[in-house]
Structure formats: structure tokens, C-alpha cells
Amino acid sequence: MPDGARLTREEVEIIIKNYEATGRDTTELKRVLNEAFPPVPPRRNPRATMNIMRDEEEPIEYSQEVIDYDRNHSLKELKTMAAEAGLSTSGDKKTLAKKLLGGG
């Protein structure tokens, strides 16, 4: 091998496999390989991480009153009722029902 020759990670891995096939000790080669080419951790998809975190959240439990409000009123009706009560009109039906019932 000429002085100053450079090998890729794959070429060094092939040399290690050939050494192992002949029963030679590859400890030092593996150490040098990991120094020259440190292992790169796999990249994580941030959206996948967010989904995992979302899946692990505790399910929200609603009172029967909130469920009844959700079932018996439209979103528009609940927003009107919240506005008339001086409450914020943001949120979905269950959130508005909770606000109207004094729980949120």
C-alpha cells in the first residue's frame, strides 16, 4: 500500500472481515476503525417523536354533563352561550362545555 493511502469505512470493514475469516485478532483494527469513523447515531424524525409523545398522553375523561352538552348542542350554540356568559369562545365542543359548566 503506498504511503498516505486512504481507505473508506467500507474498505476497512472488508479487511476486518477477511482477517476474521482467517482467525486473526481484529480488536486493534476495530478500535482504529471506530476512531477514524465514529458511529453516527440515526437521525430521528421530530414529527414521529411528537406523535409518540401524543400517543402516551393520558386520555381526557369528561363528566356526563360535558358529554350531554356536547351531544345536545352545536358548536355554534355553545360559542353563543359562552359569549353570552362572558367566556372565551375558543375551543372544541367539549372545551366549551367545560367552560360553561365552570370547569375550565
NORLIN-V338865 format. One record per backbone hydrogen bond with DSSP energy under -1.0 kcal/mol. NH is the residue of the N-H (numbers start at 1). CO is the residue of the C=O. If there is no record, write none. Layout:
nh:co
NH:CO
NH:CO
This chain:
nh:co
5:2
12:8
13:9
14:10
15:11
16:12
17:13
18:14
19:15
20:16
21:17
22:18
23:20
24:19
30:26
31:27
32:28
33:29
34:30
35:31
36:32
37:33
49:45
50:46
51:47
52:48
53:49
54:50
55:51
56:52
67:63
68:64
69:65
70:66
71:67
72:68
73:69
78:74
79:75
80:76
81:77
82:78
83:79
84:80
85:81
86:83
87:82
96:92
97:93
98:94
99:95
100:96
101:97
102:99
103:98
